[in-house]
Amino acid sequence: MNTNTLTIIIILFLAVLYCFYKYIFYQRKVNEMKEVFAICTGVLVRRTYNKKYYLYSYTMKLKKDEIPISDKMRLPLFQKRIKINEKYKMYVNPKNTEDFLTPIETLTFRWYLYAAICLIVIALLLFI
């Protein structure tokens, strides 16, 4: 086997380990938290010098209290999917309301598992 191929395979398996770690981290947080629904109240687009940010504002109801939260993304992945005045699933720690997973994190944490599987397949194809 070529040393360049071996180096690429090692890098791919390190990326697989990272993706599995992030997936397990989020999965454990989801299992410990309570599922609630948040309503999107606004989407702002902020432009700085050379960057563009999408700020999503939500309100969630927890024990008759409305708690405002926000989420910031750099990529417009959910620009068409997240709409104002719609409900989105999120997870909140009932003991500490400042510990939560935003709706975007809830929608995307499974992508780490899919990325890990794809990287394993690519590494196996390089190994053959």
N, C-alpha and C positions, 0 to 999 in steps of 0.2 A: 504494500500500500504506500502511496506517495505521502510525504510529510505534509504537503499542503492539504491533502484530503483529510488526513488525520487531524490537523489543526482546525479545519472547518467543522469536522464532526464533534470535536471537543467543544467548540464554541456553540454549536447547535444544542448539545446536551446541557451546557450551562444555561442557555436560554430556556430550555425545557424545564430545568429545575426551578428557575425563577418564576416561570409561568405557573407551574404547579404550586409553588409556595404562595403566590398571590391568590390563586383560586382557593386553596385551602384556607387561607387567612380570611377571605371574604365569606366563604361558606360557614366557617365557625362563627363569625359575627352574625350572620343571618340566623343561624340556629339559636343563638343566645338572645336575639332581639324579638320584639313584637312587631307584627306587620300592621302598618297604618296606611292610610291614603292621604296624599297631598294634592292640593289643587294648585295648578300653575297660575300665578297672578300676573306675571309679566316676563317678557323677554327683551333684554336690552343688548344692543351691539355697541361695544366700546372700541374705539380705535386709539391706539397710542402711536408712538413714533413709527414703528415698523411692524406692529402686531395688531391683531384683531381678536377681541374676546367676546364671547357670548355669555351673558349673565342671565341665569334663570332664577326667578323668584317664586317661592312656593309658600303656602300656608298649610300647616297640618293641624288637625284637631286631636288633642290628647287630653282626656279627662275634662272636657268642656272648655279647655283653653286653646286658643288659636296661637300657634307658635310660628313666626315667620322664619324661613330659612332661605338660603340662596346657594347657587352652584355656579361655578365658573368653568367654562371650557374654552379651549383655544381653537379646536377644530369644529367645523359646523356639521358634525355627524348627525345631530338630532334637530337640525334647524327645521326640517319639515315634519318630524315626528312628534315633537313636544309642542302642544298648542295651548293657548291661554284658555282658562276655565275648564280644563279637563282634569280628571283624577288620575294620579299615578301612584303605583305601589312603592312604598319605601319601608325601611326598618328603623325602629327607634328602641333604645334601651329604656325600659320603663322606669328604672331607678335613676338614670341620669339622662335627661332630655337633650343634653349637648352632645351625646354620643349617638350618632345616627348614620345611616347610609342613605345618600341622596337618591332620587329616582334615576339619575343617570348612572350612578354606580350600581344600582339594582339591575338596570337593563344591561350593563356591560360586563359584570364580573364573570359571566360564563365564557366570555371571549378568551379569557386566559386559558381555560381548558381546551377550547378549540385550537388556539394557537399552539399549545403544547403538543397536541395530537398531530397537527400538521408538521411541526418541526421534527417530531419523531419519525414520521413517514419520510421526510426529506433526508434525514440522517441515515435511515436504513437504505434508501435508494442510493445514496452516495457510497455506502458500505459495500453494496453489491458490485 
